[in-house]
Amino acid sequence: MKFFLRSMVMPVLTYRLLKMITLHPDYGNILLTQPRLPCRIHRPYLSNKLSAENGLNAILHHYERIKAFLDDDDFSLHISDTGLTIAFLEGKDGEIYTLNFISTHKLDREGEATIILKDQTGHLLAEISFTLCCHLNEYSLIIGGFQGPNSQDAQQRIHKATKNFHGIFPKRIVLDTLRLLSQLMNVKNIYAVTNKTHVYKSLRYNNRRKYIHADYDSFWEASGGYYIMDGYYQLPVIIQRKNIDDIVSKKRAEYRRRYNFMDDINMQITTCLTRSKNTLF
């Protein structure tokens, strides 16, 4: 009944969304993964500043781009319960970590797709959720959520993982993974919500604000982002590495290990996501 009433308030937008869903070749599996997709635009989505029409346009664009980018098998894995594994990370102590590219209803308010980093026991270390969109006639994406673990031993797990990753924080790894994915998909602009414009800051989700643990603004600024006037940060798609020769000699070996570690991750992701002809379009 609620769905019917809300649909009557915005019939044209709802019709466009339902049309996309029903015409999608994988609509059955998409609805299993994203059961709230038909009513997505009836609630705040991605940001507390995004209109229902702009949210709809982003959703339509996202599913069109993702389907064109991934081959059929990878798309099926992407919308499965486990997601598409895009890289395995071997820590200094031999522990194996996984990077998954997944569409999950648990984070559907913050984006249609998520990159998740987990440790060998399956515990979350970092996740970043986003939706592909078109902004100012350029391929873009909006990051709607960015979180780490919230368990009692979260700090210990993060500390262990960072040490295993040669001093690279887990959140940095998922952000850099998103940057690489953006390059592979020809995304020109990365936008991100702020502490004030996160979707859980809308009145409807007042009771969910307690789930926001990250300081978005500080992390975006530390990652080369800058605030733009419409309530988002803009992040660089490509980050230039420090030249080894410009680094203090006693730290060069450490930076080489970090660069080699990230190069291995990037190679795995690129190989995984470019094995079909649909990589560039």
C-alpha positions, -999 to +999 in steps of 0.1 A: +000+000+000+028+024+009+045+016-024+013+024-043+007+057-026+043+068-030+042+058-067+012+080-071+031+110-058+058+104-085+042+083-112+065+092-141+097+086-122+084+053-107+074+041-142+108+048-156+125+029-128+101-001-131+105-001-168+143-003-165+141-032-140+116-052-160+134-048-192+168-057-178+179-092-189+190-101-153+160-084-135+152-115-115+186-118-100+189-080-095+157-080-074+170-109-054+201-089-046+184-055-044+148-061-033+142-025-024+153-012-059+117-006-071+111+019-043+146+034-042+135+068-053+107+070-028+133+075+000+164+096+004+192+080-017+230+085-019+229+120-003+204+141+016+207+167-012+200+145-042+165+149-057+144+119-067+148+127-104+186+129-101+187+098-081+166+080-107+189+092-135+219+079-116+203+045-110+194+041-147+229+052-158+246+029-132+229-003-143+234+005-180+271+011-175+278-018-152+260-043-175+280-029-204+313-030-185+312-065-170+308-097-191+278-119-183+296-142-158+312-113-139+279-094-137+262-125-123+289-128-097+288-090-090+250-093-080+255-126-062+257-130-024+295-134-025+302-107-051+330-107-077+364-113-062+388-089-081+420-094-061+437-115-034+462-096-012+490-115+005+501-099+037+536-099+051+528-127+074+512-148+046+476-141+055+453-138+024+429-109+022+402-104-005+388-075-025+352-081-037+331-060-060+295-065-050+260-052-052+243-056-018+210-045-003+227-039+031+242-008+017+216+002-009+210+036+005+246+045+000+251+032-035+243+004-060+278-011-059+304-016-032+341-026-030+348-046+002+381-056+017+380-086+041+406-105+061+412-142+059+385-149+084+359-129+065+359-099+088+353-065+072+382-041+071+369-014+048+341-008+023+332+020-001+298+023-018+290+043-049+267+048-079+278+056-114+261+087-129+264+114-155+272+148-142+276+179-165+276+155-194+306+136-181+308+100-168+311+103-131+303+085-098+291+095-064+305+078-032+276+075-008+292+055+019+327+047+033+331+027+065+355+004+084+347-023+110+328-015+141+335-047+162+352-047+196+385-058+181+383-034+151+414-015+160+435-046+164+423-059+130+430-026+113+465-024+129+474-059+119+462-054+083+480-021+080+512-038+091+506-066+067+500-041+039+534-024+044+519+006+062+489+012+038+456+016+056+427-007+044+405+024+036+432+037+013+433+004-005+395+004-012+396+040-023+426+034-047+407+003-060+378+026-068+401+050-085+415+022-107+380+010-115+371+045-125+400+046-149+390+013-164+354+026-169+365+060-183+349+078-153+361+114-154+349+127-120+346+112-085+323+129-061+318+120-025+293+129+002+304+150+032+297+145+069+267+168+066+253+154+033+255+116+040+221+101+033+217+091+070+217+128+079+183+131+063+153+133+086+140+099+075+171+082+087+176+101+119+177+068+139+205+055+117+230+083+122+247+062+149+260+039+122+281+067+107+316+062+123+339+077+097+350+113+094+343+117+057+355+153+053+389+146+069+396+115+049+386+131+015+409+160+022+438+137+032+431+118-001+435+149-023+398+159-023+384+194-022+350+206-013+327+219-041+297+241-035+269+217-042+276+196-010+302+172-022+339+166-023+356+160-056+384+135-056+412+130-082+407+099-103+445+095-106+470+101-078+506+107-087+531+086-066+561+102-050+592+097-070+615+073-052+644+096-057+626+124-038+620+101-008+645+101+021+669+073+015+661+054+047+625+052+036+629+042+000+629+005+006+596+008+025+580+028-003+592+003-029+575-024-010+543-004-009+544+004-046+551-033-055+522-043-032+498-019-049+511-028-084+503-064-078+467-055-066+462-032-096+474-059-120+450-085-106+421-061-108+429-050-143+433-086-155+400-096-139+380-067-153+396-065-187+392-102-197+361-093-217+358-071-247+336-047-228+363-029-208+363+004-227+331+017-242 
